[in-house]
Amino acid sequence: MKRILRRKSGETDIPTASQGDIAFLLIIFFMVGTTFRGSQGLKVVLPNAITTERILKKKNTENLWIDKTGRVSIGDNLMTIPSVTPTMNEKVVENPDLVVVLQADKDVPYGYVTDVLEALKAARALKVTFATNYRMGGGG
């Protein structure tokens, strides 16, 4: 009796020598093609100032926005005024040199600004600066 020999199915090999190169090129592509946006905050119209001082170190700053309706935003997160205290308290514990840049709309009722300043004081965020538009030439 004659035996029928089975053929061994040949396994196909996928070449993997260039996978590292492809992965490296994809990483570079995404690094070059990605843009990091800064926090947008709320739309505010800043008050004008005749004199101002520029903050050069941006790494120790946290932006806080108050629009003319009294909405408050830290980073890109909308929050209520009472929730400013625990949020900023965490940030001050992480970075004791934190400077809060308060960007309040020029038409916001000052009571909202006072409430936010009290919340920042309760959070021990005592380094606060007000953002303004600088008008060249001064004058009234």
Secondary structure by P-SEA (a helix, b strand, c coil): cccccccccbbbbccccaaaaaaaaaaaaaaaabbbbcccccccbbbbbcbbbbbcccccbbbbbbccccccccccccccccaaaaaaaaaaaacccbbbbccccccccaaaaaaaaaaaaaacccbbbbbbbbbccccc
